[in-house]
Amino acid sequence: MDTQQWASELFGNALLNGAIAIAIFALLLLFFRGYRLFGLMFIPNSGVGTVTKTFALKHLANGRIIATRGEAGYQAGTLSPGIHFRLWPWQYAISLRKLVSIQAGNVGVVTAIDGVPIPPGRILGQHVECNLFQDAAAFIDNGGQRGPQADVLPPGEYRINRLLFDVEEHPALDVPSDKVALVITKDGEPLATGEIAGPEIAGHSSFQNADAFIANGGTRGQQEQVLMPGRYYINPLFVETEMADLTDVPIGHVGVAISYVGAEGEDQAGDAFTHGNIVKKGQRGVWGTPLDPGRCPINPRVMRIEIVPTTNTVLNWITGYKEAHGLDAGLESIDVRSKDGFSFPIEVSQIIHIAAKNAPKVIARFGTVPNLVSQVLEPMIDNYFRNAAQSSEFLEFLTERSSRQDEASKYIRNALGKLDVEAVDTLMGDIRPPQSLMDTLTSRKIAQEQLATFKMQQLSQQERQKFEQAKSEADTRALVVQASREAEIAKLEAQATVSRAEGAAQAKKINSEADGNVLTVIGAANASQTRAVGGAEADVLQLKVNAVGQINYSVTEMIRRLAENRTPIVPQIQMGAGGSPNESLAGALIGTLVAQMVAQPAHVAGLSAVEQALIQSPNAAPNDGDVGLSR
């Protein structure tokens, strides 16, 4: 193929493609704007077309608004997305509307402007099969009722004929996790006479299917059933709700249910219990089975839960002191009067216990636990202690406190036992006597203590006297013993002294005899010696005298003695100047000897010559010349 031929073909194709494009554009214009001329209509995917037929041979019946069989007027059918033909502008008016969109968390409430009338007594149109109001003809043909509809639209998009149905968006019902929703229905059968709430109905999916609720005999007004936490697509034209707290039954307690609705039940308490009916769960009255601790979804409008403590509960009749449970909030110290006219308050603590199985009986009997306290315990305990105080004097009541407490405990335990309540213990607290009596008692006590003190002091003095007497006797006994021992010792010493004296005397006698014998022997020996020495000295002296002469020998001997005794030259004793030389020398010698004797010790001077000689020189023999001189 040459270049010229190729170019001509290319140009021809281009012209053909352009013509085709122009034709398509023209057709699109006809689709959107040309239906008035050619009967064509294009509906996009995001819309729906509603049709009004302005000309037809058939007319709607009286009271009808929507045509389902080609009558003139609003048509039940709608135009779905796409191209529609033969919608001649002189016969049809077409409106393009957006799809009905229900956002998440909302619900669509539908009101129909056509259909059969709603029966008297009903306020909502019943359910009909119409593909959630997207098939208007089916709604009309299947007996759909005009007005508010029981059915609602959940979140989503719907192709609904807005000429027949008006749709309003409302928030869905959200029940918080710590709440329950109390339900009041606006449609259904009227409540039976004497009933305050409708019974629980099955099959309505927690009021989300209003038609099923009504069809199954649901009644309008307050409902026994509550809605648990969660989200519900409920028609707000059908149900009105109110939030209520979950009922808490604490640990150590039970909940006694008092139901105001339900069937009349048979009493389960027996003939002996005449204070109310104890019925089964679900029946009207006090349920015999209490609720265990936990969180309970209770409808407070049709049922009351009384919380009953099952642990030991302390109630204080003490002014200004209350327990955390508050059951003793209205209790005060008990003012009593004694037999002798003294008024004083008594503080009392009462410990009670209600068993779980007896809790329904207590509630059936008294209604509430505070009623038990105010209607029974308070008057019972007040009157008991007032009577007990009035029957005795104050001091007697005070001193017999322990026995009074035991008596009160027994009496109250027996009385409460008949009421299905266990009295664990009754404790008397502080008893404050009047001030005047206190002053008297104080003075008496002080006097008693003083008397006791004086008695003790007296006993102490008596004991001290006894002690001193015993001590004195002990001391005297010690002296007596000591004196006795000293006497014995003295006696023994005297005997010893006597014995020593006798021994000494005997010894002395023996010694004296021995000394005498010794002296006799010595004397005899000395005498013999003296005689021997004297005789020898006498012989020698005689020889000396003969040799030098008597006078010279005397002078020589005198000088020798003076030299030995270191006697001064001048004699201390002068006998006299006269006389012969012999007399002078003799006198001097005698004076010297006298001086020596005077100079001797007294104990020596008084002894005999022999004793003196022994003392001075016990071993020396007496000098013969001395002997001669002494003589």
C-alpha positions, 0 to 999 in steps of 0.5 A, spaced: 500 500 500 502 506 497 503 512 502 497 516 499 492 510 500 494 509 507 493 517 508 486 517 505 484 511 509 486 514 516 482 520 514 476 516 513 476 512 519 477 519 523 471 522 520 467 516 522 470 516 529 468 523 530 461 522 527 460 516 532 462 520 538 457 526 536 452 521 535 453 518 542 453 525 545 447 527 542 444 521 545 446 523 552 443 529 551 437 526 549 437 521 555 437 527 560 433 532 557 430 529 551 425 525 555 420 531 554 420 530 546 422 522 546 420 519 552 427 517 555 429 518 562 436 516 565 436 514 573 443 514 576 445 509 581 445 514 587 438 516 586 431 513 585 425 516 580 418 518 583 413 518 578 406 522 578 401 520 572 398 526 570 393 523 565 390 516 565 383 513 563 382 510 570 382 514 577 383 512 584 378 510 589 376 515 594 381 515 600 386 513 596 393 517 594 397 512 591 396 508 585 398 501 584 394 499 578 396 505 573 391 510 575 392 517 575 396 520 581 402 518 585 405 512 582 407 506 587 412 504 583 419 508 582 424 508 577 430 504 578 437 506 576 438 506 568 434 508 562 427 508 562 423 509 555 416 511 554 415 516 559 412 521 555 412 528 558 405 530 557 403 524 561 408 523 566 412 527 571 419 524 573 422 527 580 429 524 581 430 523 589 436 521 593 436 514 596 434 514 604 440 513 608 440 511 615 447 513 619 450 508 624 447 509 631 441 511 628 434 508 626 429 510 621 422 512 623 417 511 617 410 514 616 406 512 611 401 517 607 396 511 604 394 505 606 388 502 610 386 506 616 389 503 623 384 500 627 381 503 633 386 503 639 392 502 635 397 508 634 402 504 629 401 501 623 402 493 623 408 490 619 407 488 612 411 484 607 414 490 603 421 489 603 422 494 608 418 499 605 422 499 598 416 496 595 410 501 595 405 497 591 406 490 596 405 495 602 398 497 599 396 491 596 398 487 603 394 491 607 399 496 609 396 501 614 397 509 613 400 513 619 406 511 623 409 504 622 411 499 627 417 497 623 423 501 623 429 502 618 436 500 621 442 503 618 443 503 611 441 505 604 434 504 601 430 506 595 424 508 598 418 512 594 418 518 598 411 520 595 408 514 600 413 514 605 416 519 610 422 517 613 425 521 619 432 519 622 432 518 630 438 516 635 438 508 637 437 507 644 444 506 648 443 503 655 450 504 659 453 498 662 451 500 669 444 502 667 438 498 665 432 502 661 425 502 664 420 501 658 414 504 657 410 502 651 405 506 647 401 501 643 398 494 645 393 492 649 390 496 655 393 493 662 388 489 666 385 492 672 389 492 678 395 491 674 401 496 674 405 493 669 405 489 663 408 482 663 414 480 660 412 478 653 416 473 648 419 474 641 419 481 640 427 482 641 427 486 646 422 491 644 425 492 637 419 488 634 413 492 636 409 488 631 411 482 634 410 485 641 403 487 640 401 481 636 403 476 642 399 480 647 403 485 649 400 491 653 401 498 653 404 502 659 409 500 664 413 494 663 416 489 667 421 487 663 427 492 662 433 493 657 440 490 659 446 495 657 447 495 649 444 498 643 437 497 641 434 499 634 427 501 637 422 505 634 421 511 639 414 512 637 413 505 640 417 505 646 419 511 651 425 509 656 428 511 662 435 509 665 435 506 672 441 504 676 443 497 677 441 494 684 447 492 688 447 487 693 453 488 697 457 482 700 455 480 706 448 482 705 442 479 701 436 482 697 429 480 699 425 482 692 418 485 694 414 484 687 408 488 686 406 484 679 405 477 677 400 472 679 397 471 685 402 465 689 401 460 694 404 462 701 410 458 702 411 460 710 406 456 713 400 457 717 404 459 723 407 465 719 401 470 719 405 477 717 404 476 710 405 472 704 412 468 702 411 466 695 415 463 689 420 467 684 416 471 679 409 471 683 406 477 687 409 478 694 415 477 698 419 472 694 422 466 699 428 466 695 433 472 696 437 475 691 445 473 692 450 479 692 451 482 686 448 487 681 441 485 679 437 488 673 431 490 677 425 494 675 424 499 681 417 501 678 414 494 679 419 491 684 423 493 691 429 490 693 430 490 701 438 489 702 438 485 709 445 484 712 447 477 714 453 478 718 453 480 725 450 487 726 452 492 731 446 497 734 449 502 739 444 506 744 450 511 745 449 518 744 453 521 738 456 515 736 453 511 730 455 505 726 457 506 718 450 502 716 446 508 719 441 503 722 442 506 729 442 513 727 436 514 731 438 511 737 440 515 743 443 513 750 437 510 754 435 515 760 433 510 766 431 512 773 433 507 779 428 505 785 431 510 789 430 516 785 436 517 781 436 518 773 442 516 769 443 514 762 445 507 760 449 506 754 447 499 750 450 495 744 446 490 741 449 485 736 444 481 732 444 477 726 439 475 720 440 469 717 439 469 709 434 464 709 430 468 714 431 475 711 424 474 707 420 473 713 424 479 717 422 483 711 415 480 710 414 481 718 417 488 718 418 491 711 425 494 712 430 492 717 430 500 719 423 498 721 425 492 725 430 497 729 425 502 730 419 498 731 422 492 735 429 493 738 428 500 740 422 499 744 424 492 747 431 494 749 429 501 752 423 498 756 427 492 759 433 497 762 428 502 764 424 496 768 431 493 770 433 500 773 426 501 776 426 495 780 433 496 784 437 502 787 442 505 783 448 502 787 445 495 787 444 496 779 451 498 778 454 493 782 450 488 779 452 490 772 454 483 770 448 479 772 444 485 769 447 484 762 446 477 762 439 477 764 438 482 758 442 478 753 437 472 755 431 476 755 432 479 748 435 473 745 429 469 747 424 475 744 428 476 738 428 469 736 421 469 736 421 474 730 426 470 726 432 474 728 438 472 732 440 476 738 448 475 738 449 479 745 447 484 749 453 489 752 452 494 757 457 500 756 458 506 760 453 508 766 454 515 768 451 516 775 448 523 777 453 528 779 450 529 786 451 521 787 458 521 784 460 527 790 457 522 795 460 516 793 466 520 792 466 522 799 464 515 801 469 512 797 475 517 800 472 516 807 472 508 806 479 509 803 482 513 809 479 508 814 482 503 810 488 507 810 488 508 818 486 501 819 492 499 815 496 504 818 494 501 825 496 494 823 502 497 820 504 500 827 501 494 831 506 490 826 511 495 827 510 494 835 511 486 834 517 487 830 520 492 835 518 487 840 521 481 837 527 485 835 528 487 842 527 480 844 531 478 839 537 483 841 536 482 848 536 474 847 542 476 843 545 480 849 543 474 854 546 469 849 552 473 849 552 475 856 551 467 858 557 466 853 561 471 856 559 468 863 561 461 860 567 464 857 569 468 864 568 462 868 572 458 863 577 463 863 577 464 871 578 456 871 583 457 866 586 462 870 585 458 876 588 453 872 594 457 870 595 460 877 595 453 880 600 451 874 604 457 875 604 456 882 606 449 881 611 451 876 613 456 880 613 452 886 617 447 882 621 452 879 623 455 886 624 448 888 629 447 882 632 454 883 633 453 891 636 446 889 640 450 884 642 456 888 643 451 894 648 447 889 650 453 886 651 456 893 655 450 895 659 450 889 660 457 889 662 457 897 666 451 895 669 455 889 669 461 894 673 458 899 677 455 894 679 461 891 679 465 897 684 461 900 688 461 894 687 469 893 688 469 901 695 466 900 697 470 894 695 476 897 699 474 903 705 473 899 704 480 895 703 483 902 709 480 904 713 482 898 711 489 898 708 491 905 701 492 907 701 499 906 704 499 899 700 493 897 694 497 899 696 503 895 697 499 889 691 495 889 687 502 890 690 505 884 688 499 880 681 499 882 681 506 881 683 505 874 679 499 872 673 503 875 675 510 872 674 513 879 676 520 879 682 522 883 679 526 888 674 521 891 667 523 891 666 521 898 671 524 903 671 520 910 675 525 914 682 528 914 684 526 920 686 519 922 692 515 920 694 513 913 691 507 913 684 509 916 684 514 910 685 509 905 680 505 908 675 510 908 676 512 901 675 505 899 669 504 903 666 510 899 668 508 893 664 501 894 658 505 897 658 509 890 658 503 886 653 500 890 649 506 889 650 506 882 647 499 881 640 498 879 635 498 884 633 490 882 640 489 883 642 493 889 636 489 893 639 482 892 644 478 895 651 479 894 651 472 891 645 474 886 648 480 884 654 476 882 650 472 878 646 477 875 653 481 873 657 475 871 653 469 872 659 465 869 664 469 873 667 467 880 667 471 886 673 475 887 676 473 893 679 480 895 672 482 894 669 477 898 674 479 903 672 486 903 665 485 903 666 481 909 
